[in-house]
Amino acid sequence: MILKKYFQHYELFYNLTIAELKIKYKNSVLGFLWALLEPLLISLTLYIVFTTLFKSDQVNYGAYILIGFTAWFFFSNTNSMINVFLSNAHLITKTFFPREVILFSSCTALFINTIFNFIVLVIILIFIKASISYHILFLPLILVINFFFILGISLALSSLYIFLRDLDKIWSIIIQVWFFLTPIVYPSSLILKISPLLITLNPVFYFIKAYRNILLYDKLLSLNYIITLIIISLSASLVGWKIFKKLEPKFAEEV
């Protein structure tokens, strides 16, 4: 019954997703080619800067930071999800449909861009001779699980933002602090020395570690680890959904 409700609005979901992708590359000469060129240029810049200016004992440090940054960009783009409902106020106030479709389409557009980012990442990793094996077959699974984590966070943020307009600034600060508390450019052992709790309670770290195990360390993810990722994502999705359902009836009044 629930799936039927969403299927009825598939065309709206599709159009909103395509519109979101088109807006990102609107009026650019290369169009969707930027979906590949942008992450490529950013990745090459990061690789050159960190491998040239920073010295680390980390094995294949260039690949280490590239995987970390690519995974982090997926999460940090929740920043762009905050005003999704507010920027589509004309739809919320004039049309009857499941409001969550708006957020689902934006997150799907972000997911598509992230897939391009990881394609570029894998190409670069092959070029710099990182240890990529058949374990890469787990990458789509981790990306999908990660997507539901992003969806849950975005659902909560975009719902709360309608009633708390300072949330975008607050979340920007949180994201910046979160970045430095996440082992992206430094080994996790540094954080463990300060406080193991900072690693244990950091859900983003679990995803970054999964990507690195698959793409860099040639390690097979255990069933328990995958279950842990699923629990993290489902928890975020459930919390986000509950916040959305509690606040959604008042959306039209506030936007």
Backbone hydrogen bonds in HBPLUS format (Angstrom, degrees):
<---DONOR---> <-ACCEPTOR-->    atom                        ^
c    i                          cat <-CA-CA->   ^        H-A-AA   ^      H-
h    n   atom  resd res      DA  || num        DHA   H-A  angle D-A-AA Bond
n    s   type  num  typ     dist DA aas  dist angle  dist       angle   num
A0005-LYS N   A0001-MET O   3.14 MM   4  6.43 146.3  2.26 140.4 148.5     1
A0005-LYS N   A0002-ILE O   3.12 MM   3  5.18 120.1  2.49  95.5 109.8     2
A0006-TYR N   A0002-ILE O   3.25 MM   4  6.68 153.1  2.33 148.4 154.5     3
A0007-PHE N   A0003-LEU O   2.85 MM   4  6.03 153.1  1.92 148.3 156.9     4
A0008-GLN N   A0004-LYS O   3.11 MM   4  6.24 145.8  2.23 144.6 151.2     5
A0009-HIS N   A0006-TYR O   2.95 MM   3  5.28 144.3  2.08 104.6 115.5     6
A0010-TYR N   A0007-PHE O   3.13 MM   3  4.93 159.6  2.17 109.6 108.0     7
A0013-PHE N   A0009-HIS O   3.03 MM   4  6.35 165.4  2.05 155.8 160.0     8
A0014-TYR N   A0010-TYR O   2.80 MM   4  6.05 161.6  1.83 155.5 160.5     9
A0015-ASN N   A0011-GLU O   2.92 MM   4  6.09 165.4  1.94 149.2 153.0    10
A0016-LEU N   A0012-LEU O   2.91 MM   4  6.05 161.6  1.94 154.3 159.2    11
A0017-THR N   A0013-PHE O   3.00 MM   4  6.14 155.1  2.07 146.1 153.1    12
A0018-ILE N   A0014-TYR O   2.99 MM   4  6.22 167.1  2.00 154.8 157.8    13
A0019-ALA N   A0015-ASN O   2.89 MM   4  5.98 156.0  1.95 142.9 150.4    14
A0020-GLU N   A0016-LEU O   2.94 MM   4  6.09 151.3  2.03 141.1 148.5    15
A0021-LEU N   A0017-THR O   3.09 MM   4  6.41 152.3  2.17 146.4 153.4    16
A0022-LYS N   A0018-ILE O   2.87 MM   4  6.12 155.6  1.93 150.2 157.5    17
A0023-ILE N   A0019-ALA O   2.92 MM   4  6.07 157.4  1.97 150.4 155.7    18
A0025-TYR N   A0022-LYS O   3.16 MM   3  5.46 130.1  2.42 102.4 114.3    19
A0026-LYS N   A0023-ILE O   3.34 MM   3  4.91 171.7  2.35  99.8 101.8    20
A0028-SER N   A0025-TYR O   3.30 MM   3  5.66 160.3  2.34 127.8 127.0    21
A0033-LEU N   A0030-LEU O   3.05 MM   3  5.42 156.1  2.11 138.7 135.7    22
A0034-TRP N   A0031-GLY O   3.10 MM   3  6.09 166.6  2.11 126.0 129.0    23
A0035-ALA N   A0032-PHE O   2.89 MM   3  5.37 153.0  1.97 110.8 119.1    24
A0036-LEU N   A0033-LEU O   2.99 MM   3  5.55 151.2  2.07 112.0 119.9    25
A0037-LEU N   A0033-LEU O   2.88 MM   4  6.15 167.0  1.90 149.7 154.2    26
A0038-GLU N   A0034-TRP O   2.83 MM   4  5.18 160.7  1.86 129.3 135.9    27
A0040-LEU N   A0036-LEU O   3.21 MM   4  6.20 147.3  2.32 138.6 148.2    28
A0041-LEU N   A0037-LEU O   2.86 MM   4  6.05 165.4  1.88 158.2 160.1    29
A0042-ILE N   A0038-GLU O   3.02 MM   4  6.20 166.4  2.04 154.6 158.7    30
A0043-SER N   A0039-PRO O   2.83 MM   4  5.79 159.7  1.87 141.1 147.6    31
A0044-LEU N   A0040-LEU O   2.93 MM   4  6.09 161.1  1.96 149.1 154.4    32
A0045-THR N   A0041-LEU O   2.99 MM   4  6.10 155.5  2.05 143.1 150.1    33
A0046-LEU N   A0042-ILE O   2.93 MM   4  6.17 165.8  1.95 153.4 157.0    34
A0047-TYR N   A0043-SER O   2.87 MM   4  6.00 158.1  1.92 147.7 154.4    35
A0048-ILE N   A0044-LEU O   2.95 MM   4  6.10 164.7  1.97 148.6 152.1    36
A0049-VAL N   A0045-THR O   2.93 MM   4  6.07 171.2  1.93 155.7 158.5    37
A0050-PHE N   A0046-LEU O   2.95 MM   4  5.94 170.9  1.96 151.1 153.9    38
A0051-THR N   A0047-TYR O   3.04 MM   4  5.86 153.9  2.11 141.0 148.7    39
A0052-THR N   A0048-ILE O   3.03 MM   4  5.76 134.5  2.24 136.0 146.2    40
A0053-LEU N   A0049-VAL O   2.89 MM   4  5.73 166.4  1.91 149.1 153.7    41
A0054-PHE N   A0050-PHE O   3.28 MM   4  5.13 141.4  2.43 112.5 122.6    42
A0064-TYR N   A0060-ASN O   3.01 MM   4  6.27 156.6  2.07 150.6 158.1    43
A0065-ILE N   A0061-TYR O   2.98 MM   4  6.25 161.5  2.02 158.3 159.0    44
A0066-LEU N   A0062-GLY O   3.11 MM   4  6.25 156.0  2.17 144.7 152.0    45
A0067-ILE N   A0063-ALA O   3.03 MM   4  6.13 165.2  2.06 152.3 155.0    46
A0068-GLY N   A0064-TYR O   3.19 MM   4  6.33 158.4  2.24 139.8 146.2    47
A0069-PHE N   A0065-ILE O   2.84 MM   4  5.99 163.6  1.87 152.1 155.6    48
A0070-THR N   A0066-LEU O   3.00 MM   4  6.09 162.2  2.04 146.3 151.5    49
A0071-ALA N   A0067-ILE O   3.08 MM   4  6.20 165.3  2.10 150.1 153.8    50
A0072-TRP N   A0068-GLY O   2.93 MM   4  6.05 151.7  2.01 142.0 150.9    51
A0073-PHE N   A0069-PHE O   2.82 MM   4  6.01 157.7  1.87 153.3 158.0    52
A0074-PHE N   A0070-THR O   3.40 MM   4  6.63 149.6  2.50 139.4 145.9    53
A0075-PHE N   A0071-ALA O   3.39 MM   4  6.80 155.2  2.46 143.7 148.9    54
A0075-PHE N   A0072-TRP O   3.00 MM   3  5.18 113.1  2.46  99.3 114.8    55
A0076-SER N   A0072-TRP O   2.74 MM   4  5.97 173.3  1.74 166.7 168.5    56
A0077-ASN N   A0073-PHE O   3.14 MM   4  6.04 133.7  2.37 138.9 146.6    57
A0078-THR N   A0075-PHE O   3.00 MM   3  5.93 159.8  2.04 126.4 129.3    58
A0079-ASN N   A0076-SER O   3.11 MM   3  6.03 170.0  2.12 120.6 123.8    59
A0080-SER N   A0077-ASN O   2.95 MM   3  5.42 139.2  2.12 108.7 117.8    60
A0081-MET N   A0078-THR O   3.00 MM   3  5.00 149.5  2.09 100.1 109.8    61
A0084-VAL N   A0081-MET O   3.19 MM   3  5.35 166.4  2.21 117.5 118.1    62
A0087-SER N   A0083-ASN O   2.80 MM   4  5.86 159.4  1.85 156.5 161.3    63
A0088-ASN N   A0085-PHE O   3.17 MM   3  5.19 144.9  2.30  97.3 107.7    64
A0089-ALA N   A0086-LEU O   3.27 MM   3  5.13 140.9  2.43 114.4 109.5    65
A0091-LEU N   A0088-ASN O   2.99 MM   3  5.55 139.9  2.16 111.9 122.3    66
A0092-ILE N   A0088-ASN O   3.23 MM   4  6.61 157.2  2.28 148.5 155.3    67
A0093-THR N   A0089-ALA O   2.98 MM   4  6.10 159.1  2.02 156.7 160.0    68
A0095-THR N   A0091-LEU O   3.01 MM   4  5.33 148.7  2.11 140.3 143.8    69
A0101-VAL N   A0098-PRO O   3.02 MM   3  5.85 164.8  2.05 125.4 129.8    70
A0102-ILE N   A0099-ARG O   3.10 MM   3  5.93 149.5  2.19 121.9 127.1    71
A0104-PHE N   A0100-GLU O   2.86 MM   4  6.13 164.8  1.88 158.3 163.3    72
A0105-SER N   A0101-VAL O   2.98 MM   4  6.08 158.0  2.03 146.7 151.2    73
A0106-SER N   A0102-ILE O   3.24 MM   4  6.50 156.8  2.30 143.0 148.8    74
A0107-CYS N   A0103-LEU O   2.93 MM   4  6.15 163.4  1.96 157.1 161.5    75
A0108-THR N   A0104-PHE O   2.90 MM   4  6.05 146.2  2.01 142.0 152.0    76
A0109-ALA N   A0105-SER O   2.98 MM   4  6.22 152.5  2.06 144.7 151.4    77
A0110-LEU N   A0106-SER O   3.02 MM   4  6.31 154.9  2.08 143.8 150.7    78
A0111-PHE N   A0107-CYS O   2.82 MM   4  6.05 149.6  1.91 141.6 150.6    79
A0112-ILE N   A0108-THR O   2.92 MM   4  6.21 152.5  2.00 147.9 154.4    80
A0113-ASN N   A0109-ALA O   3.09 MM   4  6.39 160.0  2.13 147.2 152.1    81
A0114-THR N   A0110-LEU O   2.88 MM   4  6.13 149.1  1.98 145.0 154.5    82
A0115-ILE N   A0111-PHE O   2.93 MM   4  6.23 146.4  2.04 145.3 153.9    83
A0116-PHE N   A0112-ILE O   3.23 MM   4  6.62 155.2  2.30 146.5 151.7    84
A0117-ASN N   A0113-ASN O   2.99 MM   4  6.34 149.9  2.08 142.3 151.3    85
A0118-PHE N   A0114-THR O   2.91 MM   4  6.25 153.0  1.98 151.4 157.6    86
A0119-ILE N   A0115-ILE O   2.92 MM   4  6.19 145.8  2.04 145.6 155.8    87
A0120-VAL N   A0116-PHE O   3.01 MM   4  6.28 163.4  2.03 152.6 155.7    88
A0121-LEU N   A0117-ASN O   2.90 MM   4  6.14 153.3  1.97 141.2 149.7    89
A0122-VAL N   A0118-PHE O   2.89 MM   4  6.06 163.1  1.92 147.9 150.7    90
A0123-ILE N   A0119-ILE O   3.08 MM   4  6.35 158.4  2.13 147.2 153.1    91
A0124-ILE N   A0120-VAL O   2.97 MM   4  6.27 160.3  2.01 153.8 158.6    92
A0125-LEU N   A0121-LEU O   2.84 MM   4  6.09 159.2  1.89 153.5 160.0    93
A0126-ILE N   A0122-VAL O   2.93 MM   4  6.15 153.9  2.00 148.5 154.8    94
A0127-PHE N   A0123-ILE O   3.02 MM   4  6.26 152.7  2.10 142.0 149.9    95
A0128-ILE N   A0124-ILE O   2.87 MM   4  6.20 150.6  1.96 153.4 160.9    96
A0130-ALA N   A0125-LEU O   2.83 MM   5  5.19 175.2  1.83 155.1 155.6    97
A0129-LYS N   A0126-ILE O   3.13 MM   3  4.92 155.7  2.19  99.2 104.9    98
A0132-ILE N   A0130-ALA O   3.02 MM   2  5.94 119.0  2.41 113.4  97.1    99
A0136-ILE N   A0133-SER O   3.13 MM   3  6.07 171.9  2.14 124.4 126.5   100
A0137-LEU N   A0134-TYR O   3.00 MM   3  5.84 170.0  2.01 122.7 125.9   101
A0138-PHE N   A0135-HIS O   3.00 MM   3  5.78 168.2  2.02 120.8 124.6   102
A0139-LEU N   A0136-ILE O   2.89 MM   3  5.25 156.9  1.94 110.9 118.6   103
A0142-ILE N   A0138-PHE O   3.10 MM   4  6.41 162.3  2.13 160.4 165.3   104
A0143-LEU N   A0139-LEU O   2.94 MM   4  6.14 159.3  1.99 157.0 163.2   105
A0144-VAL N   A0140-PRO O   3.01 MM   4  6.20 155.4  2.07 146.3 152.1   106
A0145-ILE N   A0141-LEU O   3.02 MM   4  6.31 164.1  2.05 151.8 156.0   107
A0146-ASN N   A0142-ILE O   2.81 MM   4  5.93 161.1  1.85 148.6 154.6   108
A0147-PHE N   A0143-LEU O   2.82 MM   4  6.01 141.9  1.97 139.8 150.5   109
A0148-PHE N   A0144-VAL O   3.31 MM   4  6.72 149.2  2.41 147.4 152.5   110
A0149-PHE N   A0145-ILE O   3.34 MM   4  6.74 141.5  2.50 140.6 151.0   111
A0149-PHE N   A0146-ASN O   3.10 MM   3  5.09 125.6  2.41  95.0 109.5   112
A0150-ILE N   A0146-ASN O   2.99 MM   4  6.36 160.7  2.03 154.7 159.1   113
A0151-LEU N   A0147-PHE O   2.80 MM   4  6.03 154.8  1.86 148.4 156.6   114
A0152-GLY N   A0148-PHE O   3.07 MM   4  6.11 156.9  2.12 135.8 140.7   115
A0153-ILE N   A0149-PHE O   3.12 MM   4  6.40 167.0  2.14 153.2 156.0   116
A0154-SER N   A0150-ILE O   2.87 MM   4  5.98 165.0  1.90 152.6 157.5   117
A0155-LEU N   A0151-LEU O   2.86 MM   4  5.95 152.9  1.94 146.5 153.9   118
A0156-ALA N   A0152-GLY O   3.15 MM   4  6.36 157.0  2.20 146.3 151.4   119
A0157-LEU N   A0153-ILE O   2.97 MM   4  6.20 170.0  1.98 155.0 157.9   120
A0158-SER N   A0154-SER O   2.89 MM   4  5.87 171.2  1.90 151.3 154.3   121
A0159-SER N   A0155-LEU O   3.25 MM   4  6.12 146.0  2.37 132.3 140.7   122
A0160-LEU N   A0156-ALA O   3.01 MM   4  6.14 166.1  2.03 153.1 157.0   123
A0161-TYR N   A0157-LEU O   2.89 MM   4  5.97 148.7  1.99 149.4 158.2   124
A0163-PHE N   A0160-LEU O   3.01 MM   3  5.57 141.6  2.17 112.5 122.3   125
A0164-LEU N   A0160-LEU O   2.85 MM   4  5.95 133.6  2.06 145.0 159.0   126
A0167-LEU N   A0164-LEU O   3.07 MM   3  5.70 162.9  2.10 121.0 124.7   127
A0169-LYS N   A0166-ASP O   3.13 MM   3  5.60 123.6  2.46 109.2 121.5   128
A0170-ILE N   A0166-ASP O   3.08 MM   4  6.37 161.9  2.11 154.1 159.8   129
A0171-TRP N   A0167-LEU O   2.75 MM   4  5.84 165.9  1.77 155.3 158.7   130
A0172-SER N   A0168-ASP O   3.04 MM   4  6.14 146.7  2.16 135.7 144.5   131
A0173-ILE N   A0169-LYS O   3.22 MM   4  6.48 154.0  2.30 144.1 149.4   132
A0174-ILE N   A0170-ILE O   3.00 MM   4  6.32 160.6  2.04 148.6 154.5   133
A0175-ILE N   A0171-TRP O   2.81 MM   4  5.98 158.7  1.85 150.2 155.6   134
A0176-GLN N   A0172-SER O   3.11 MM   4  6.32 154.9  2.18 140.9 147.0   135
A0177-VAL N   A0173-ILE O   3.02 MM   4  6.33 164.8  2.04 156.5 159.7   136
A0178-TRP N   A0174-ILE O   2.79 MM   4  5.91 160.9  1.83 151.0 157.5   137
A0179-PHE N   A0175-ILE O   2.90 MM   4  6.07 147.8  2.01 145.2 152.8   138
A0181-LEU N   A0177-VAL O   3.15 MM   4  6.44 132.5  2.39 141.8 155.2   139
A0181-LEU N   A0178-TRP O   3.15 MM   3  5.05 132.2  2.39  93.4 106.8   140
A0182-THR N   A0179-PHE O   3.15 MM   3  5.26 159.8  2.19 104.7 110.5   141
A0184-ILE N   A0182-THR O   2.72 MM   2  5.76 116.4  2.12 121.2 104.3   142
A0190-LEU N   A0187-PRO O   3.19 MM   3  6.00 157.0  2.24 120.7 124.9   143
A0192-LEU N   A0188-SER O   3.01 MM   4  6.30 158.6  2.06 151.2 158.1   144
A0193-LYS N   A0189-SER O   3.08 MM   4  6.24 141.2  2.23 139.8 147.6   145
A0194-ILE N   A0191-ILE O   2.98 MM   3  5.15 123.5  2.31  99.4 114.1   146
A0195-SER N   A0191-ILE O   2.79 MM   4  6.04 168.1  1.81 175.5 171.2   147
A0198-LEU N   A0195-SER O   3.06 MM   3  5.67 146.5  2.17 116.9 124.1   148
A0199-ILE N   A0196-PRO O   3.14 MM   3  5.44 139.4  2.31 103.6 114.3   149
A0200-THR N   A0196-PRO O   3.01 MM   4  6.30 166.9  2.02 153.1 157.1   150
A0201-LEU N   A0197-LEU O   2.93 MM   4  5.91 159.0  1.98 150.0 153.4   151
A0202-ASN N   A0199-ILE O   3.18 MM   3  5.18 164.0  2.21 107.0 111.0   152
A0205-PHE N   A0202-ASN O   3.20 MM   3  5.56 130.1  2.46 106.0 117.5   153
A0207-PHE N   A0204-VAL O   3.14 MM   3  5.39 123.7  2.47 101.8 115.0   154
A0208-ILE N   A0204-VAL O   3.02 MM   4  6.35 165.2  2.05 157.0 161.4   155
A0209-LYS N   A0205-PHE O   2.82 MM   4  5.97 161.6  1.86 153.0 158.2   156
A0210-ALA N   A0206-TYR O   3.07 MM   4  6.21 148.2  2.18 133.1 141.5   157
A0211-TYR N   A0207-PHE O   2.95 MM   4  6.29 162.1  1.99 155.3 158.8   158
A0212-ARG N   A0208-ILE O   2.95 MM   4  6.20 158.4  2.00 149.9 156.1   159
A0213-ASN N   A0209-LYS O   2.87 MM   4  6.05 155.4  1.93 148.7 155.5   160
A0214-ILE N   A0210-ALA O   3.06 MM   4  6.26 155.2  2.12 147.9 154.1   161
A0215-LEU N   A0211-TYR O   2.87 MM   4  5.96 168.8  1.88 153.3 156.8   162
A0216-LEU N   A0212-ARG O   2.77 MM   4  5.01 148.0  1.87 135.2 141.7   163
A0217-TYR N   A0212-ARG O   2.95 MM   5  6.29 157.5  2.00 151.5 157.3   164
A0219-LYS N   A0213-ASN O   2.83 MM   6  5.01 170.5  1.84 145.6 146.9   165
A0226-ILE N   A0222-SER O   3.10 MM   4  6.45 159.9  2.14 151.3 156.3   166
A0227-ILE N   A0223-LEU O   2.92 MM   4  6.14 156.8  1.97 148.6 155.4   167
A0228-THR N   A0224-ASN O   2.90 MM   4  6.15 147.5  2.01 140.2 149.3   168
A0229-LEU N   A0225-TYR O   3.01 MM   4  6.39 154.7  2.08 148.6 154.4   169
A0230-ILE N   A0226-ILE O   2.95 MM   4  6.26 155.2  2.01 148.0 155.2   170
A0231-ILE N   A0227-ILE O   2.87 MM   4  6.13 157.5  1.92 150.9 156.7   171
A0232-ILE N   A0228-THR O   2.99 MM   4  6.25 158.6  2.03 149.5 155.1   172
A0233-SER N   A0229-LEU O   2.98 MM   4  6.23 163.2  2.01 150.2 154.3   173
A0234-LEU N   A0230-ILE O   2.80 MM   4  5.95 167.7  1.82 155.9 159.7   174
A0235-SER N   A0231-ILE O   2.89 MM   4  5.90 154.7  1.96 144.7 151.8   175
A0236-ALA N   A0232-ILE O   3.07 MM   4  6.27 161.5  2.10 146.2 150.9   176
A0237-SER N   A0233-SER O   2.87 MM   4  6.07 160.3  1.91 150.2 156.2   177
A0238-LEU N   A0234-LEU O   2.83 MM   4  5.94 157.0  1.88 145.6 151.9   178
A0239-VAL N   A0235-SER O   2.98 MM   4  6.16 165.8  2.00 151.2 154.8   179
A0240-GLY N   A0236-ALA O   2.91 MM   4  6.00 165.2  1.93 148.4 153.4   180
A0241-TRP N   A0237-SER O   2.85 MM   4  5.93 154.1  1.92 143.8 151.2   181
A0242-LYS N   A0238-LEU O   2.96 MM   4  6.14 158.3  2.01 147.5 152.9   182
A0243-ILE N   A0239-VAL O   3.01 MM   4  6.24 161.5  2.04 152.8 157.6   183
A0244-PHE N   A0240-GLY O   2.96 MM   4  6.12 158.8  2.01 144.8 151.2   184
A0245-LYS N   A0241-TRP O   2.87 MM   4  6.08 167.9  1.88 153.6 156.4   185
A0246-LYS N   A0242-LYS O   3.04 MM   4  6.12 145.8  2.16 141.1 149.8   186
A0247-LEU N   A0243-ILE O   3.11 MM   4  6.27 152.2  2.19 147.2 153.7   187
A0248-GLU N   A0244-PHE O   2.73 MM   4  5.54 149.6  1.82 158.1 166.0   188
A0250-LYS N   A0247-LEU O   3.01 MM   3  5.84 155.9  2.07 128.0 134.4   189
A0251-PHE N   A0248-GLU O   3.07 MM   3  5.16 167.5  2.08 113.1 116.9   190
A0253-GLU N   A0250-LYS O   3.20 MM   3  5.45 128.4  2.48 102.7 115.5   191
A0254-GLU N   A0250-LYS O   3.30 MM   4  6.54 146.5  2.42 150.5 159.4   192
A0254-GLU N   A0251-PHE O   3.01 MM   3  5.36 127.7  2.29 106.0 119.5   193
A0255-VAL N   A0251-PHE O   2.98 MM   4  6.08 157.1  2.03 169.5 175.3   194
